[in-house]
Amino acid sequence: MGYLKFDKSLLINLEKSLTKQMLRTNKKGAYSVTTITDCNTSKYDGLLVAPLPELDGENYVLLSSLDETVIQHGAEFNMDIHKFNGDNYSPKGHKYIREFKIDTVACTTYRVGGVIFSKERVFITDENRILIKYTMIESQTPVKMRFKPLLAFRNVNELTHENNQVDKTVKPISNGIATRLYPKFPYLSMQWNKKNEFVEMPDWYRGIEYPKEQERGYAYKEDLYTPGYFELTIKKGESVIFSAGITEGKPTQLNKLYNEEIARRTSRLDFYNCLKNAGKQCRNLDDKDCYIMAGYPWFKCRARDEFIALPGIALATDNMSIFYPTMDTAIEAISEFMQTKKTTKKITEIEAPDVLLWWIWCIQQYALKTSIKETNSRYGDKIMEVIKFIQKGKHPNLELHENGLLYSNGYEQPISWMNGVVWGRPSTPRTGYLVEINALWYNALKFAVEIATERQSSYDVDLLTYQAEFAKETFLRTFWNGDYLYDYVSGMGRNHEVRPNMIFAVSLPYSTLDKMQQKKVVDIVTRELLTPRGLRSLSPKSGLYHSSFEGNEIDRNTNYHKGTAWPWLMGAFTEAYLRVYKQSGLSFLERNISGFEAEMNNACIGTINELFDGNPPYKERGAMSFAMSIGEVLRALTLIKNYDTNL
């Protein structure tokens, strides 16, 4: 107990507490995010942020916040906090917070004189609805409380401002109200499980600021609309539940709904369970389709991210209920792509040259978890189909050359995970023969040999074995420079930069390198790229090195992969290091991976960011919760644990 817990001394220090956020998601793509003091610091923050298919399917901030006021003896004590012009925070409700903790749910405890109450939040798994439970822990007499909803009704990438187009109509519903600010939006239903009084008092909160948007060089001031406020009285020992959703709920069922949701939750009692829970939060269901969201708050499902994250999120946690439906949906999307059909699935970037190879790697991880027999039965046909699709040159940007290597054009658009774009062009241009794509290709051919062997197809075994060995020989002649591997090779020459992409030539189940070469690659990656928060995307010895990911959009995208540290690469690094150093490397890896445990109480509580600065203090950057980071750190933890167990 108390693994994720913050006391008053930290909470009243806004310099520290405003950097810590809490995220809740459901399986429908909606989320709730704010800081642990309930002060929104970004335009992406809000209590209820949901995709709206009736508009364009993008995420919209509906309920920005719910401001609470305790009324005692005619005096009002405001629990809320917002940032206004300059460094002005009002009404500074954080000073009443005594504790914030997350176990199964996020819980904030407040004290106002002799009144002590708690606030717990849950996001309902299968619908766009957030529940907030208030419990009066201590009070001499019943306490009157006022709750004022602040509404935005705008796309997450925009800001709203005072205007006369707002529909101020409030519809009474059971124990609450329903309202929508503009036509075509769904109604937001706000209800309680207890009778209450709603006082209509339409107004605007003007000039609320979001410092994170200001740091990023975007517009950062917003006006929020309130239709009025709810008032109700709570006595000692009583709990009341507030519901906000895009459909009307049943007040009599809110307590049951809350308890059922709690029963589904994973307790965050340690590092592993925090990541396990974070992985579950990435899952997204759309009718019968299942996806892995690349990251919150702004990423949707991206094919590469899904295939890299899935082994850690699903296989490492023994959660096949995530793996199977996600893979079923992905295979349908792959089939549509290979047949040049318009996709019916919500998976983006499936046309990227490396995606099919990452998919094969993902299936290979499933085979390692189960068996080659099981894998062949479920996925063997599609694996062989993908291999032949590539070999026959049907991929629009993946050409198999006579030397056995795969070639891609990366001048006009990014073709790998190093996908930053500035002015419509790759900010880290990589083109020609990419080291990880061809390491993945050799690995895919060798894995296909396993499938062909299981199928007892001697022709495919012989042909695929020959193609794999031919590719291996060419790979070594093309990429090996005597000390490490070139990052890519094109008609313009060989790229000498020390980047982490070479680590896959060691980590993959089938490596193109001998033991000496593997050790040299692991050693240079360890010396020049390893940090406590992942592998740097470029060596500090490079003249292009830039460790920090900050500034405006152009600055950030320019420096996206010029030295920033990426947690997701720790999965491959762990695998490669164990291959070279075996048991003697376990303690070193345990120390390195344990560095991420500090992140459980930092930035977004209980999860891992997309990337970090490449130099101390390794400040967190990018998406607050990133599927590849979560999945590959989980997989690294499992690799270390299982290696130790099997000795």
C-alpha positions as CSV (number, residue, x, y, z in Angstrom):
1,M,0.0,0.0,0.0
2,G,1.1,3.6,-0.5
3,Y,3.3,2.9,-3.6
4,L,1.9,5.9,-5.4
5,K,1.3,8.5,-2.7
6,F,2.0,12.2,-2.3
7,D,1.7,14.2,0.9
8,K,0.7,17.9,1.6
9,S,4.3,19.2,1.5
10,L,4.6,18.2,-2.2
11,L,1.0,19.0,-3.2
12,I,1.2,22.7,-2.0
13,N,4.4,23.1,-3.9
14,L,3.0,23.9,-7.4
15,E,6.4,23.9,-9.0
16,K,6.5,20.2,-8.3
17,S,2.8,19.1,-8.1
18,L,1.9,20.7,-11.5
19,T,4.4,18.5,-13.3
20,K,2.6,15.3,-12.1
21,Q,-0.4,14.2,-14.0
22,M,-2.9,11.3,-13.7
23,L,-4.5,9.6,-16.7
24,R,-7.6,7.5,-16.9
25,T,-8.9,5.9,-20.1
26,N,-11.6,3.5,-21.3
27,K,-11.7,1.0,-24.1
28,K,-13.4,3.5,-26.4
29,G,-10.6,5.9,-27.0
30,A,-11.8,8.4,-24.4
31,Y,-9.7,9.6,-21.5
32,S,-9.5,11.8,-18.4
33,V,-6.3,13.6,-17.5
34,T,-5.3,16.5,-15.2
35,T,-2.6,17.2,-12.6
36,I,-2.7,15.7,-9.1
37,T,-3.9,19.1,-7.9
38,D,-6.7,19.1,-10.5
39,C,-5.2,22.1,-12.2
40,N,-5.2,21.7,-16.0
41,T,-1.9,22.6,-17.6
42,S,-2.5,21.6,-21.2
43,K,-5.3,22.0,-23.8
44,Y,-5.4,18.2,-23.9
45,D,-6.4,18.0,-20.2
46,G,-10.0,17.5,-19.1
47,L,-12.3,15.3,-17.0
48,L,-14.1,13.9,-20.0
49,V,-12.3,13.9,-23.4
50,A,-13.9,11.6,-26.0
51,P,-13.8,10.8,-29.7
52,L,-17.0,11.9,-31.4
53,P,-17.9,9.9,-34.4
54,E,-20.9,12.2,-35.1
55,L,-18.4,15.0,-35.8
56,D,-15.2,13.6,-37.3
57,G,-14.0,10.9,-34.9
58,E,-11.4,13.2,-33.3
59,N,-11.1,13.8,-29.5
60,Y,-13.1,16.6,-28.0
61,V,-12.8,18.1,-24.5
62,L,-16.4,18.2,-23.2
63,L,-16.1,18.6,-19.4
64,S,-12.9,20.5,-18.6
65,S,-13.2,20.4,-14.8
66,L,-15.6,20.2,-11.9
67,D,-14.9,22.9,-9.3
68,E,-15.9,22.1,-5.7
69,T,-16.8,24.5,-2.9
70,V,-17.3,23.7,0.8
71,I,-19.8,26.0,2.5
72,Q,-19.5,26.3,6.3
73,H,-21.4,28.8,8.4
74,G,-22.0,31.0,5.3
75,A,-18.3,30.9,4.4
76,E,-17.1,29.5,1.1
77,F,-13.9,27.4,0.7
78,N,-13.0,26.7,-2.9
79,M,-11.1,23.5,-3.6
80,D,-10.4,24.2,-7.3
81,I,-7.4,25.8,-8.9
82,H,-6.8,27.4,-12.3
83,K,-3.9,29.4,-13.8
84,F,-4.6,32.9,-15.0
85,N,-2.5,35.7,-16.4
86,G,1.2,35.6,-15.3
87,D,1.8,33.4,-12.3
88,N,-1.6,33.9,-10.8
89,Y,-3.3,30.7,-9.5
90,S,-6.8,31.0,-8.2
91,P,-8.6,30.1,-6.1
92,K,-5.6,28.0,-4.7
93,G,-7.7,25.1,-3.6
94,H,-4.6,22.9,-3.5
95,K,-3.7,24.3,0.0
96,Y,-6.6,22.2,1.4
97,I,-5.3,18.9,-0.1
98,R,-3.8,16.6,2.6
99,E,-3.0,13.6,0.5
100,F,-3.1,12.2,-3.0
101,K,-2.7,8.5,-3.7
102,I,-3.4,6.0,-6.4
103,D,-4.0,2.3,-5.6
104,T,-7.0,0.9,-7.5
105,V,-8.3,4.5,-8.1
106,A,-6.9,8.0,-7.8
107,C,-8.0,9.5,-4.4
108,T,-7.5,13.0,-3.1
109,T,-8.2,13.9,0.5
110,Y,-9.1,17.4,1.5
111,R,-9.4,19.1,4.9
112,V,-11.2,22.4,5.6
113,G,-11.2,23.1,9.3
114,G,-13.1,20.2,10.9
115,V,-14.3,18.9,7.5
116,I,-12.4,16.0,5.9
117,F,-13.6,14.5,2.6
118,S,-12.1,12.4,-0.2
119,K,-12.6,12.4,-3.9
120,E,-12.1,9.3,-6.0
121,R,-12.3,9.0,-9.8
122,V,-13.0,6.1,-12.2
123,F,-13.5,6.0,-16.0
124,I,-16.1,3.5,-17.0
125,T,-14.5,0.9,-19.2
126,D,-17.1,0.4,-21.9
127,E,-18.7,3.8,-22.2
128,N,-17.7,7.5,-22.3
129,R,-18.5,8.2,-18.7
130,I,-16.5,9.4,-15.7
131,L,-17.6,8.9,-12.1
132,I,-16.4,10.9,-9.2
133,K,-17.1,9.7,-5.7
134,Y,-17.1,12.1,-2.8
135,T,-17.0,10.7,0.8
136,M,-17.5,12.8,3.9
137,I,-14.9,11.3,6.3
138,E,-15.2,13.8,9.2
139,S,-17.7,16.6,10.0
140,Q,-19.5,17.7,13.0
141,T,-22.6,18.6,11.0
142,P,-23.9,17.9,7.4
143,V,-21.9,19.9,4.9
144,K,-23.3,21.8,2.0
145,M,-21.2,21.5,-1.1
146,R,-21.3,23.3,-4.5
147,F,-20.1,21.8,-7.7
148,K,-19.6,23.9,-10.8
149,P,-18.9,22.2,-14.2
150,L,-16.6,24.1,-16.7
151,L,-17.3,23.1,-20.3
152,A,-15.2,23.4,-23.4
153,F,-16.9,21.4,-26.2
154,R,-13.9,21.8,-28.6
155,N,-11.3,19.7,-30.4
156,V,-8.3,18.9,-28.3
157,N,-6.1,20.7,-30.7
158,E,-8.0,24.0,-30.4
159,L,-9.1,26.4,-27.7
160,T,-12.5,27.9,-27.0
161,H,-13.3,31.6,-26.3
162,E,-16.3,33.5,-25.1
163,N,-18.9,33.7,-27.9
164,N,-22.6,34.3,-28.4
165,Q,-23.1,31.0,-30.3
166,V,-23.3,28.9,-27.2
167,D,-26.6,27.2,-26.6
168,K,-27.4,28.0,-23.0
169,T,-30.3,25.6,-22.8
170,V,-30.3,23.2,-19.8
171,K,-32.5,20.1,-20.0
172,P,-33.5,18.7,-16.6
173,I,-32.9,14.9,-16.4
174,S,-33.0,12.5,-13.5
175,N,-30.9,14.0,-10.6
176,G,-29.1,16.3,-13.0
177,I,-29.0,18.2,-16.3
178,A,-28.1,17.6,-19.9
179,T,-26.6,20.4,-22.1
180,R,-24.6,20.9,-25.3
181,L,-22.9,24.1,-26.3
182,Y,-23.2,23.7,-30.0
183,P,-25.4,21.9,-32.6
184,K,-24.2,18.4,-33.8
185,F,-22.5,17.8,-30.5
186,P,-24.0,15.1,-28.2
187,Y,-25.6,16.2,-25.0
188,L,-23.4,16.0,-21.9
189,S,-25.4,14.4,-19.1
190,M,-24.3,15.4,-15.6
191,Q,-26.0,13.6,-12.8
192,W,-25.8,12.6,-9.1
193,N,-26.9,9.5,-7.3
194,K,-28.6,11.8,-4.8
195,K,-31.2,14.5,-5.1
196,N,-29.7,17.9,-5.6
197,E,-30.4,21.4,-6.6
198,F,-29.1,22.8,-9.9
199,V,-28.9,26.6,-10.0
200,E,-28.7,28.1,-13.5
201,M,-26.1,30.8,-13.6
202,P,-24.5,30.9,-17.1
203,D,-21.1,32.6,-17.2
204,W,-17.6,32.4,-18.6
205,Y,-14.3,31.7,-16.8
206,R,-12.1,34.0,-18.9
207,G,-8.3,33.8,-19.5
208,I,-7.5,30.4,-18.1
209,E,-3.9,29.6,-19.2
210,Y,-2.2,26.3,-20.1
211,P,1.6,26.6,-19.4
212,K,2.5,23.5,-21.4
213,E,1.0,25.0,-24.5
214,Q,2.9,28.2,-23.8
215,E,6.2,26.2,-23.5
216,R,5.5,24.6,-26.9
217,G,4.9,27.9,-28.6
218,Y,1.1,27.4,-29.1
219,A,-1.9,29.6,-28.2
220,Y,-2.4,28.9,-24.5
221,K,-5.4,31.1,-23.2
222,E,-8.9,29.8,-23.1
223,D,-12.4,30.8,-21.8
224,L,-14.5,28.1,-20.3
225,Y,-18.3,28.1,-20.0
226,T,-20.4,27.1,-17.0
227,P,-24.2,26.7,-17.1
228,G,-24.5,27.0,-13.3
229,Y,-23.8,24.8,-10.3
230,F,-25.1,21.9,-8.3
231,E,-25.7,22.1,-4.6
232,L,-26.2,19.2,-2.2
233,T,-25.6,18.3,1.5
234,I,-23.4,15.4,2.6
235,K,-23.3,14.1,6.1
236,K,-20.5,12.3,7.9
237,G,-19.9,8.8,6.5
238,E,-22.0,9.4,3.4
239,S,-20.7,9.0,-0.2
240,V,-22.2,10.7,-3.2
241,I,-21.3,10.0,-6.9
242,F,-21.2,12.4,-9.8
243,S,-21.5,11.1,-13.3
244,A,-20.7,12.9,-16.6
245,G,-21.3,11.0,-19.8
246,I,-22.5,11.5,-23.4
247,T,-25.6,9.4,-22.6
248,E,-28.0,9.7,-19.7
249,G,-27.3,7.4,-16.9
250,K,-29.5,5.9,-14.2
251,P,-28.8,7.5,-10.8
252,T,-29.9,4.5,-8.9
253,Q,-27.3,2.4,-10.7
254,L,-24.3,4.7,-10.2
255,N,-23.0,3.1,-7.0
256,K,-23.3,-0.4,-8.6
257,L,-21.5,0.9,-11.7
258,Y,-18.8,2.4,-9.6
259,N,-18.2,-0.8,-7.6
260,E,-18.2,-3.0,-10.7
261,E,-15.6,-0.8,-12.3
262,I,-13.4,-0.9,-9.2
263,A,-13.5,-4.7,-9.3
264,R,-12.0,-4.7,-12.9
265,R,-9.0,-2.5,-11.9
266,T,-5.4,-3.6,-11.4
267,S,-3.9,-2.4,-8.1
268,R,-0.8,-0.3,-8.6
269,L,1.2,-1.8,-5.7
270,D,4.5,-2.1,-7.5
271,F,6.5,-1.2,-10.6
272,Y,5.3,-4.2,-12.6
273,N,1.6,-3.7,-11.8
274,C,1.8,0.0,-12.7
275,L,3.1,-0.9,-16.1
276,K,0.6,-3.7,-16.5
277,N,-2.2,-1.2,-15.8
278,A,-0.7,1.3,-18.1
279,G,-0.7,-1.3,-20.9
280,K,-4.4,-2.0,-20.4
281,Q,-5.1,1.7,-20.7
282,C,-3.7,1.6,-24.2
283,R,-6.3,-0.9,-25.3
284,N,-9.1,0.4,-27.5
285,L,-12.3,-1.4,-28.7
286,D,-14.3,-0.2,-31.6
287,D,-17.2,-2.6,-32.1
288,K,-15.6,-6.0,-32.8
289,D,-12.2,-4.4,-33.6
290,C,-9.4,-4.1,-31.1
291,Y,-6.4,-1.7,-31.2
292,I,-3.5,-0.5,-29.2
293,M,-3.4,3.3,-28.9
294,A,0.1,4.5,-29.6
295,G,0.0,7.0,-26.8
296,Y,-1.9,9.6,-24.8
297,P,-3.1,12.3,-25.2
298,W,-2.7,12.8,-28.9
299,F,-1.8,9.5,-30.7
300,K,-4.3,7.1,-32.2
301,C,-3.4,3.5,-33.3
302,R,-0.3,3.3,-35.4
303,A,0.7,0.0,-36.9
304,R,4.4,0.0,-36.0
305,D,3.7,1.1,-32.5
306,E,1.1,-1.6,-32.0
307,F,3.3,-4.5,-33.2
308,I,6.2,-3.4,-31.1
309,A,4.1,-2.7,-28.0
310,L,1.9,-5.8,-28.1
311,P,4.4,-8.5,-27.0
312,G,5.1,-6.6,-23.8
313,I,1.5,-5.4,-23.1
314,A,-0.1,-8.7,-23.8
315,L,2.4,-11.6,-23.9
316,A,4.7,-10.5,-21.0
317,T,1.6,-10.0,-18.8
318,D,-0.1,-13.3,-19.9
319,N,-3.0,-11.3,-21.2
320,M,-4.1,-13.2,-24.3
321,S,-7.5,-11.5,-24.2
322,I,-5.6,-8.4,-25.5
323,F,-3.3,-10.2,-28.0
324,Y,-5.8,-12.3,-30.0
325,P,-8.4,-9.7,-30.8
326,T,-5.8,-7.1,-31.5
327,M,-4.0,-9.4,-33.9
328,D,-7.2,-10.5,-35.6
329,T,-8.0,-6.8,-36.4
330,A,-4.4,-6.2,-37.5
331,I,-4.4,-9.1,-39.9
332,E,-7.6,-7.8,-41.5
333,A,-5.8,-4.5,-42.0
334,I,-2.7,-6.1,-43.4
335,S,-4.8,-8.1,-45.8
336,E,-6.6,-5.0,-47.0
337,F,-3.2,-3.3,-47.5
338,M,-1.7,-6.1,-49.5
339,Q,-4.8,-6.3,-51.7
340,T,-4.6,-2.5,-52.2
341,K,-8.1,-2.1,-50.8
342,K,-9.2,1.0,-48.9
343,T,-8.8,0.2,-45.2
344,T,-11.8,-0.3,-43.0
345,K,-9.7,-0.4,-39.9
346,K,-8.5,2.4,-37.7
347,I,-4.8,1.6,-38.0
348,T,-2.6,4.2,-39.5
349,E,0.8,4.0,-41.2
350,I,0.4,0.4,-42.2
351,E,2.1,1.2,-45.5
352,A,5.4,2.1,-43.8
353,P,8.2,-0.1,-45.1
354,D,9.2,-1.7,-41.8
355,V,5.7,-2.4,-40.5
356,L,5.1,-5.9,-42.0
357,L,8.5,-6.9,-40.7
358,W,7.6,-5.7,-37.2
359,W,4.4,-7.7,-37.5
360,I,6.4,-10.9,-38.2
361,W,8.6,-10.1,-35.2
362,C,5.4,-9.7,-33.1
363,I,4.1,-13.1,-34.2
364,Q,7.6,-14.6,-33.5
365,Q,7.3,-13.4,-29.9
366,Y,4.0,-15.2,-29.8
367,A,5.7,-18.3,-31.0
368,L,8.4,-18.0,-28.3
369,K,5.5,-17.7,-25.7
370,T,3.5,-20.6,-27.1
371,S,4.9,-23.0,-29.7
372,I,5.8,-23.0,-33.4
373,K,3.0,-25.5,-33.9
374,E,0.4,-23.2,-32.4
375,T,1.8,-20.3,-34.3
376,N,1.7,-22.1,-37.6
377,S,-1.9,-23.1,-37.0
378,R,-3.0,-19.6,-36.2
379,Y,-0.8,-17.4,-38.3
380,G,1.4,-19.6,-40.6
381,D,-0.6,-18.8,-43.8
382,K,-0.4,-15.1,-43.3
383,I,3.4,-15.2,-42.5
384,M,4.1,-17.0,-45.7
385,E,1.8,-14.6,-47.6
386,V,3.6,-11.5,-46.2
387,I,7.1,-13.0,-47.1
388,K,6.0,-13.6,-50.7
389,F,4.3,-10.2,-50.9
390,I,7.7,-8.6,-50.1
391,Q,9.7,-10.9,-52.3
392,K,7.5,-10.2,-55.3
393,G,8.0,-6.5,-55.0
394,K,4.3,-5.7,-54.3
395,H,5.1,-3.3,-51.4
396,P,5.0,0.3,-52.7
397,N,8.2,1.3,-50.9
398,L,10.1,-1.9,-50.1
399,E,12.2,-3.3,-53.0
400,L,14.1,-6.6,-52.7
401,H,17.3,-6.1,-54.6
402,E,19.4,-8.8,-56.3
403,N,21.9,-8.7,-53.4
404,G,19.1,-10.0,-51.0
405,L,18.6,-6.7,-49.1
406,L,15.6,-4.5,-48.9
407,Y,15.7,-1.0,-50.2
408,S,13.4,1.9,-49.3
409,N,13.1,5.5,-50.5
410,G,13.2,7.8,-47.4
411,Y,13.9,11.1,-49.1
412,E,10.3,12.3,-49.3
413,Q,8.9,10.7,-46.2
414,P,10.1,8.9,-43.0
415,I,10.3,5.2,-43.5
416,S,11.2,4.0,-40.0
417,W,10.4,4.8,-36.4
418,M,12.6,7.9,-36.7
419,N,9.6,9.7,-38.2
420,G,10.0,13.4,-37.4
421,V,8.9,15.8,-40.2
422,V,9.8,19.4,-40.7
423,W,8.3,21.4,-43.6
424,G,7.0,18.2,-45.1
425,R,10.3,16.4,-45.2
426,P,12.0,13.9,-42.8
427,S,13.9,15.7,-40.1
428,T,16.1,12.6,-39.7
429,P,16.4,11.4,-43.3
430,R,17.3,7.7,-43.6
431,T,17.1,6.1,-47.0
432,G,18.3,3.1,-49.0
433,Y,19.3,0.0,-47.0
434,L,18.3,0.6,-43.4
435,V,20.2,-1.5,-40.8
436,E,17.1,-2.5,-38.7
437,I,14.9,-3.2,-41.7
438,N,17.4,-5.6,-43.1
439,A,18.1,-7.2,-39.7
440,L,14.4,-7.7,-39.4
441,W,14.3,-9.1,-43.0
442,Y,16.9,-11.8,-42.2
443,N,15.1,-12.6,-39.0
444,A,11.8,-12.9,-40.8
445,L,13.3,-15.3,-43.4
446,K,14.7,-17.5,-40.7
447,F,11.4,-17.5,-38.8
448,A,9.7,-18.4,-42.0
449,V,12.0,-21.4,-42.2
450,E,10.7,-22.6,-38.9
451,I,7.1,-22.3,-40.2
452,A,8.0,-24.1,-43.4
453,T,9.7,-26.9,-41.3
454,E,6.5,-27.2,-39.2
455,R,4.6,-27.5,-42.4
456,Q,7.0,-30.1,-43.7
457,S,7.5,-28.1,-46.9
458,S,11.1,-29.0,-47.9
459,Y,11.0,-26.8,-50.9
460,D,10.2,-23.7,-48.9
461,V,12.7,-24.7,-46.2
462,D,15.6,-25.0,-48.8
463,L,14.6,-21.8,-50.6
464,L,14.1,-19.6,-47.6
465,T,17.3,-20.9,-46.0
466,Y,19.3,-20.0,-49.1
467,Q,17.7,-16.6,-49.3
468,A,18.4,-15.9,-45.6
469,E,22.0,-16.9,-45.8
470,F,22.5,-14.9,-49.0
471,A,21.0,-11.8,-47.3
472,K,23.2,-12.4,-44.2
473,E,26.4,-12.4,-46.3
474,T,25.4,-9.2,-48.1
475,F,24.3,-7.6,-44.8
476,L,27.7,-8.0,-43.3
477,R,29.5,-6.7,-46.4
478,T,27.1,-3.7,-46.6
479,F,26.8,-2.6,-42.9
480,W,29.8,-3.9,-40.9
481,N,32.7,-1.4,-40.7
482,G,34.9,-3.4,-38.3
483,D,33.7,-1.8,-35.1
484,Y,29.9,-1.4,-35.5
485,L,27.1,-1.2,-38.1
486,Y,26.3,1.7,-40.4
487,D,22.9,3.1,-39.8
488,Y,21.9,3.1,-43.5
489,V,23.6,2.7,-46.8
490,S,22.4,4.5,-50.0
491,G,23.7,5.8,-53.3
492,M,25.0,8.8,-51.4
493,G,27.3,6.5,-49.3
494,R,27.3,5.0,-45.8
495,N,26.0,6.7,-42.7
496,H,28.6,6.5,-40.0
497,E,26.5,8.0,-37.2
498,V,26.3,5.8,-34.0
499,R,22.5,5.2,-33.7
500,P,20.6,2.6,-31.7
501,N,19.1,0.9,-34.8
502,M,22.1,-1.5,-35.0
503,I,21.1,-3.1,-31.7
504,F,18.3,-5.1,-33.5
505,A,21.0,-6.9,-35.4
506,V,22.0,-8.4,-32.1
507,S,18.7,-8.6,-30.2
508,L,16.5,-10.3,-32.8
509,P,16.1,-14.1,-32.3
510,Y,18.1,-14.6,-35.5
511,S,21.2,-12.4,-35.7
512,T,23.3,-11.6,-38.7
513,L,26.4,-11.1,-36.6
514,D,28.9,-13.5,-35.0
515,K,29.7,-13.3,-31.3
516,M,32.6,-10.9,-31.7
517,Q,30.5,-8.5,-33.8
518,Q,27.6,-8.7,-31.4
519,K,29.8,-7.8,-28.5
520,K,31.3,-4.8,-30.3
521,V,27.8,-3.5,-31.2
522,V,26.5,-3.9,-27.6
523,D,29.6,-2.3,-26.2
524,I,29.4,0.8,-28.4
525,V,25.7,1.2,-27.7
526,T,26.3,0.9,-24.0
527,R,29.1,3.4,-24.0
528,E,27.6,6.1,-26.2
529,L,23.8,5.6,-26.2
530,L,22.7,4.1,-22.9
531,T,21.0,6.3,-20.3
532,P,18.9,5.6,-17.3
533,R,15.8,6.4,-19.4
534,G,16.5,4.4,-22.6
535,L,18.9,4.5,-25.5
536,R,19.8,7.8,-27.1
537,S,18.8,8.2,-30.7
538,L,22.2,9.6,-31.6
539,S,25.7,9.5,-30.0
540,P,26.8,12.6,-28.1
541,K,30.0,12.4,-30.2
542,S,28.1,13.4,-33.3
543,G,28.2,17.0,-34.4
544,L,24.4,16.7,-35.0
545,Y,23.8,15.7,-31.3
546,H,21.0,17.7,-29.6
547,S,19.9,16.2,-26.3
548,S,16.8,18.3,-25.5
549,F,13.3,17.9,-27.0
550,E,11.8,21.3,-26.3
551,G,10.9,24.6,-28.0
552,N,8.3,25.2,-30.7
553,E,7.0,22.5,-33.1
554,I,9.8,23.0,-35.6
555,D,12.5,22.9,-33.0
556,R,11.0,19.7,-31.4
557,N,10.5,17.9,-34.7
558,T,14.0,18.9,-35.8
559,N,15.6,17.4,-32.7
560,Y,13.2,14.5,-32.3
561,H,15.9,11.9,-33.0
562,K,19.1,13.8,-32.6
563,G,20.0,12.5,-29.1
564,T,16.8,12.1,-27.2
565,A,16.5,9.0,-25.1
566,W,13.8,6.4,-26.0
567,P,12.6,3.9,-23.4
568,W,11.2,1.5,-25.9
569,L,14.7,0.6,-27.1
570,M,15.4,-1.0,-23.7
571,G,13.6,-4.2,-24.8
572,A,16.0,-4.8,-27.6
573,F,19.0,-3.6,-25.5
574,T,18.1,-6.0,-22.7
575,E,17.8,-8.9,-25.1
576,A,21.1,-8.0,-26.9
577,Y,23.0,-7.5,-23.6
578,L,21.8,-10.9,-22.2
579,R,22.8,-12.6,-25.5
580,V,26.4,-11.2,-25.1
581,Y,27.0,-11.1,-21.4
582,K,24.5,-13.7,-20.2
583,Q,24.1,-14.1,-16.4
584,S,27.0,-11.8,-15.7
585,G,25.0,-8.9,-17.2
586,L,21.8,-9.4,-15.1
587,S,22.7,-7.1,-12.3
588,F,23.8,-4.4,-14.7
589,L,20.5,-4.7,-16.6
590,E,18.4,-4.7,-13.4
591,R,20.0,-1.5,-12.2
592,N,19.4,0.2,-15.6
593,I,15.8,-0.9,-15.9
594,S,15.0,0.0,-12.3
595,G,15.7,3.6,-13.3
596,F,12.2,3.7,-14.8
597,E,10.6,2.9,-11.5
598,A,11.3,6.5,-10.4
599,E,9.0,7.5,-13.3
600,M,6.1,5.9,-11.6
601,N,5.9,8.9,-9.3
602,N,6.9,11.4,-11.9
603,A,5.3,13.1,-14.9
604,C,2.3,10.9,-15.6
605,I,1.8,8.8,-12.5
606,G,2.2,5.0,-13.0
607,T,3.3,5.0,-16.7
608,I,6.2,6.0,-19.0
609,N,6.6,8.9,-21.4
610,E,7.4,8.7,-25.1
611,L,10.9,10.0,-24.7
612,F,13.3,11.8,-22.5
613,D,16.1,14.3,-22.9
614,G,19.4,12.6,-23.7
615,N,21.4,14.4,-20.9
616,P,20.8,14.7,-17.1
617,P,18.3,15.3,-15.5
618,Y,16.7,13.3,-18.4
619,K,13.5,15.3,-18.4
620,E,10.4,13.5,-19.6
621,R,9.0,14.6,-23.0
622,G,6.4,13.8,-25.7
623,A,3.3,11.8,-25.0
624,M,2.6,11.3,-21.3
625,S,1.9,7.6,-21.7
626,F,3.4,5.8,-24.7
627,A,2.5,2.2,-25.6
628,M,6.0,1.2,-27.0
629,S,7.7,2.5,-23.9
630,I,5.3,0.6,-21.6
631,G,5.4,-2.6,-23.7
632,E,9.1,-2.8,-24.2
633,V,10.0,-2.0,-20.6
634,L,7.6,-4.7,-19.5
635,R,9.2,-7.1,-21.9
636,A,12.6,-6.1,-20.6
637,L,11.5,-6.8,-17.0
638,T,10.2,-10.2,-18.1
639,L,13.4,-11.1,-20.0
640,I,15.4,-10.3,-16.9
641,K,13.1,-12.2,-14.6
642,N,12.8,-15.3,-16.8
643,Y,16.5,-15.4,-17.5
644,D,17.2,-15.4,-13.8
645,T,14.5,-18.0,-13.1
646,N,15.7,-20.4,-15.7
647,L,19.3,-20.6,-14.5
